Amino acid sequence: MTRGTGGKRLLGFADRFERLRILSASLIFSKCVLAGGRFPKPDFDTQYVAPVVPPPLPASGLHGDGVALLVLGVSLVLTSYFALYRRSRRGVVAVGVFSVAFFGFIREGCICPVGAVQNIAAGVFLPGTVLPWTIVAFFVLPLLFALFVGRVFCAGVCPLGAVQELLVLRPVQLPRWLQSGLSVIPLTLLACAVWFAGTGTALPVCRLDPFVAFFRLSGAMSALLYGAAFLVFGAFVARPYCRFLCPYGVLLDWCSRLSWRHLSITPDECVSCRLCEGACPYGAILGTTEADVGEPRIRGVRRLRTMLLLCPLLVVVGACAGRVFAPVAARMHPTIQQAREVSVSGADENVPLRAAAFQAQGGVADELRVRAQTTVGRVRAGGLWAGAFIGLMVGLKLVGQSLRRRREIYEPDRGTCVSCGRCFASCPRERLRWGAKEDQEDGEGHCAEQGAHEDPS
């Protein structure tokens, strides 16, 4: 071996050793950072409060959110194809598994169309708020698909819904009246999300997300137990978050009711066999209404008139309730909290941190007081409109339930159906289609085999 060859090998070994050392140091550093939240924090004699350091968000820009937006569009197209055209529940479940892995664990649930409701509200109502185009696209794209093909986003693209769909073991059918009553909660959360985010008070959707700590594999023990409780409860009551808490699901419900094409239970015609009645764990199958045909017309008109008269009263009651709750919500606003701390600090030796930071920056107390008063007015106005919206939606829901629409076949409720495809296997017409497809494939294979054994002469 020559000297030159030995020197090159030594340099190669040294370079590999240096890379290994840097990699080991980075791994040790990352372990220390991740383990920091598992050890108890030191106790301080002063009033120092350790700041809460949020985990880093996924990479933004074209190589982060742009790629995720492209994956979102492809996933929506695939789910639409499997649910409406292929009519394959296996395909929908496969997209759901991918969504849990990519949008859940890899992207750590951010950016999410569910949480984007708050960003849109802040961008519309908060002056000076910058709204990235990727957030707008994440918010709008599933709604556009819902307008054309129904709630395919809920079927297998949303990681929050997909992780619940995969863990449904023994679903229990809830009564219609209970589902209708619980459906008011997402409406209330949607109004509160727009109200709080639009005034800069808080981000309630992110706080109520049960799976963000689960996807990030970190967080407080209470957050992990909160998500685990939803998963365990979801094994018996299917998709509890999607049905009774998700504010984005309200918007998807509205768009899906106007959809151009929607998933159907049967591939061709319904024979009213009633085999699909218990197939949907979400209560999204509407049966025939022959039993309601004999109801006197005057009774239905009176019921509808009563609900229409009740609707304005509910709007007024909701607006008053929102105005009453507004002072409680205003206390959570950072500006109002800072103004209160500055006003009560005075000559007290134990100055709160926000007041101390305000004084250190040379802030003027009178200007802060004016900003706080303006903020209180905005929060009160937001509470008034949010309460009126909730009252209006409850009234319209009562009006919709008072109507009796004649149905001669079993069909999915376009608003609540999440296009999961669970009802396919219960339809005898679908089973006939599967059998005809298998016979066709067997016939094509037999013809090909027979052609291969024929004499070319």
Phi, psi and omega in degrees: 000129181281167181293323181295319180295319178296322178294320178296320180294320178297320177295323178295317178297320180295320179295318179295321179296321179294318177297319179295323180293318180294319179296319179295319179296320179293322179293319179295319179297317179295323177296319179296321180293316181291330181278352182299327181280354183266348181257147181293144180282150179292150177271130179255146177285335180274188179270023181293134177244124181294130180290149177272115182266112180288154177292152180295141178283160176298161182299137180259177180093193184295324184275356177244277182294327179297316178294318178297324177294321176296317178296323177299314179297316179296320180295321177295321179294315180296317179296321177298319180294315182290324185279319188260322186259308178284333182053053183239111176291329178299320178295320178296318179294322179297318176295324177295320177297317177297320181294321177297319181290315186277299183288335181274291188277321181284310179277351179058034176071018183220128003276144182238134176301332179294312178285342180293345175303320180291319179297319179295318179296318178294321179292331182276318190256337181267120179294139177082005180278128179271126182247105180297150182291333180293322178294318177298318180294318177299325181284321189275323189301312177297329178292322177296318177295323178295327177292334183260316188229014177089192187276060177288338176298320179288333186297309185208009182256321179289123181293331179293318178284324183293320182291330175284323180297324182287341186250014176284114185254300181231079185291144178249134179281122177274149177298153182299318183295325179289318177297320179294321179291319180289339180290350176286336182296313177299324176299317179295318179293325177296314179296318180292325179295315177294321181295308184291315181290324180291338176256000179075022184280307183196176177239083187292330182295316179294325180291330182266000178292116185279349189244003182292320177291327178293317180290326181273354179054036178202174180120177180292154180298326179296322179293320178294320178293326177298314177293320179296324178295322178294319180294319179292317178294326180290345176291339182245320174253103191298134176047063182294324180291316182296322187274328190235004179222331190290118178286331179291332177297333176295316179294320177295325177300312181297315181292322183292330178293339178257014187295145179291320177218143184223158176300140177242152181290316182255148181285338182225290182225147180269132180258007178055047179277346177068014179285342182267002185300317182259012183281334184264117179283355182259002179064035185257013179256124180262126181271184179288159185238036178296332182290337182268357183293327183281000180292134178300142182295324183295329179291318177294323179294318178296318179296316179296320180294323178295318180292324178293325176287331180284335185300311178298325178296320179294326177297316180294315179298318178296320178296318177295320178295320177295323178292324178291321182281347184301318178299325177295317178293326182294329180294341179273351182288134182300320181295319180291322176296318179295319179296322179293318179294322179293322182289327182266351182293302176052235182264011180293137181289323181274082182279130176300158185296318181295319178293321179295320178294322179294318179291323180293330178277001179075031180287152180261127184295324181295319178295320178295323179294321178294317178298322180294319178295319176297320179295321178299319177296320179293319180294320178295318178296320177296320177296324178297312181290323179295317178295320177296322178296316180297316178298320179295317181294321177295320178296317178294327177294320177294322177296317179296325179285338179283343179279145179241110181257132182284130177228129179254356179227166175271129183215156179283148172286115188298333181281315185267343179292129181259011176058040181280338179082015179293334184279351183299314186292340182275348184272124179293330177294326177291322178293324174296322178294321177297317180295319178296324179292318178295320178297321179294318179294320178294321179295319178295322178292323179293320179295321180293321179292322179293323178292330180287332181268357180288151179285122180301334181285000000 
